[in-house]
Amino acid sequence: MVGLPDEKWSKLVTAFVVVKNPGISAGDLDTFLKDSNKLASFKRPRRYEILP
């Protein structure tokens, strides 16, 4: 994860993710992290970049 420039927040935590299933979306990843209760809300990435 890295902080990328953002106009509103100055930096936005972004996760670059390589997925095995091309059908997985950024929304799927965010939902998984929300539902797993293993990562505090403030630690979740606010943006996801899906890589091949």
Backbone as CSV, one residue per row, in Angstrom:
resi,resn,N_x,N_y,N_z,CA_x,CA_y,CA_z,C_x,C_y,C_z
1,MET,0.841,-1.167,0.000,0.000,0.000,0.000,0.888,1.232,0.000
2,VAL,0.387,2.240,-0.690,1.107,3.507,-0.772,0.113,4.662,-0.663
3,GLY,0.619,5.813,-0.333,-0.199,7.008,-0.317,-0.033,7.740,-1.638
4,LEU,-1.110,7.844,-2.398,-1.077,8.568,-3.667,-1.694,9.948,-3.479
5,PRO,-1.259,10.928,-4.253,-1.791,12.276,-4.113,-3.314,12.319,-4.269
6,ASP,-3.942,13.152,-3.449,-5.388,13.318,-3.483,-5.694,14.781,-3.188
7,GLU,-6.587,15.385,-3.967,-6.901,16.798,-3.780,-7.552,17.078,-2.438
8,LYS,-8.457,16.217,-2.005,-9.193,16.458,-0.761,-8.378,16.119,0.482
9,TRP,-7.722,14.961,0.472,-7.061,14.456,1.672,-5.540,14.582,1.638
10,SER,-4.993,15.132,0.610,-3.554,15.258,0.432,-2.955,13.943,-0.057
11,LYS,-3.197,12.855,0.681,-2.763,11.519,0.243,-3.888,10.536,0.515
12,LEU,-3.999,9.550,-0.348,-5.037,8.536,-0.233,-4.373,7.168,-0.211
13,VAL,-4.653,6.372,0.812,-4.057,5.039,0.920,-4.600,4.171,-0.210
14,THR,-3.686,3.655,-1.017,-4.045,2.873,-2.198,-3.367,1.510,-2.137
15,ALA,-4.165,0.467,-2.370,-3.628,-0.894,-2.416,-3.526,-1.330,-3.879
16,PHE,-2.374,-1.824,-4.268,-2.173,-2.400,-5.594,-2.264,-3.911,-5.425
17,VAL,-3.245,-4.517,-6.094,-3.570,-5.916,-5.846,-3.506,-6.722,-7.135
18,VAL,-2.804,-7.849,-7.082,-2.783,-8.802,-8.193,-3.756,-9.914,-7.819
19,VAL,-4.783,-10.117,-8.649,-5.795,-11.128,-8.349,-5.688,-12.292,-9.322
20,LYS,-6.008,-13.477,-8.814,-6.005,-14.663,-9.672,-7.297,-14.760,-10.465
21,ASN,-8.382,-14.244,-9.898,-9.684,-14.285,-10.545,-9.977,-12.901,-11.121
22,PRO,-9.996,-12.767,-12.448,-10.206,-11.449,-13.044,-11.587,-10.857,-12.767
23,GLY,-12.506,-11.642,-12.200,-13.846,-11.151,-11.887,-13.931,-10.395,-10.572
24,ILE,-12.840,-10.368,-9.812,-12.845,-9.683,-8.510,-12.684,-8.185,-8.733
25,SER,-13.545,-7.418,-8.062,-13.512,-5.962,-8.223,-12.990,-5.290,-6.955
26,ALA,-12.749,-4.005,-7.066,-12.322,-3.223,-5.905,-13.403,-3.263,-4.818
27,GLY,-14.657,-3.238,-5.238,-15.769,-3.329,-4.281,-15.762,-4.647,-3.533
28,ASP,-15.449,-5.729,-4.234,-15.363,-7.052,-3.599,-14.278,-7.059,-2.523
29,LEU,-13.143,-6.477,-2.843,-12.035,-6.429,-1.881,-12.411,-5.601,-0.658
30,ASP,-13.038,-4.453,-0.894,-13.415,-3.590,0.219,-14.461,-4.268,1.108
31,THR,-15.427,-4.922,0.493,-16.451,-5.647,1.257,-15.818,-6.748,2.083
32,PHE,-14.888,-7.474,1.503,-14.197,-8.537,2.232,-13.495,-7.974,3.472
33,LEU,-12.783,-6.861,3.302,-12.064,-6.275,4.437,-13.016,-5.734,5.495
34,LYS,-14.141,-5.171,5.074,-15.142,-4.671,6.035,-15.722,-5.828,6.839
35,ASP,-16.094,-6.903,6.145,-16.778,-8.032,6.774,-15.867,-8.933,7.590
36,SER,-14.573,-8.915,7.315,-13.660,-9.833,7.997,-13.393,-9.417,9.438
37,ASN,-13.596,-8.146,9.760,-13.350,-7.616,11.111,-11.918,-7.848,11.586
38,LYS,-11.006,-8.051,10.662,-9.605,-8.262,11.028,-8.773,-7.014,10.790
39,LEU,-9.389,-6.006,10.160,-8.666,-4.788,9.857,-9.541,-3.607,10.267
40,ALA,-9.008,-2.753,11.113,-9.763,-1.593,11.577,-10.153,-0.719,10.390
41,SER,-11.301,-0.087,10.482,-11.819,0.720,9.388,-10.830,1.789,8.935
42,PHE,-10.161,2.429,9.869,-9.242,3.500,9.490,-7.982,2.981,8.808
43,LYS,-7.745,1.681,8.851,-6.576,1.094,8.194,-6.881,0.558,6.796
44,ARG,-8.160,0.505,6.436,-8.541,0.002,5.114,-8.106,0.960,4.021
45,PRO,-7.635,0.426,2.895,-7.324,1.287,1.755,-8.591,2.000,1.292
46,ARG,-8.441,3.185,0.782,-9.575,3.943,0.251,-9.657,3.839,-1.256
47,ARG,-8.629,3.257,-1.838,-8.601,3.068,-3.288,-7.859,1.763,-3.566
48,TYR,-8.332,1.033,-4.592,-7.714,-0.225,-4.989,-7.357,-0.145,-6.468
49,GLU,-6.180,-0.580,-6.794,-5.758,-0.700,-8.201,-5.565,-2.179,-8.477
50,ILE,-6.401,-2.746,-9.348,-6.327,-4.157,-9.702,-5.315,-4.298,-10.842
51,LEU,-4.334,-5.162,-10.627,-3.280,-5.403,-11.622,-3.429,-6.792,-12.226
52,PRO,-3.000,-6.949,-13.496,-3.113,-8.278,-14.133,-2.092,-9.257,-13.566
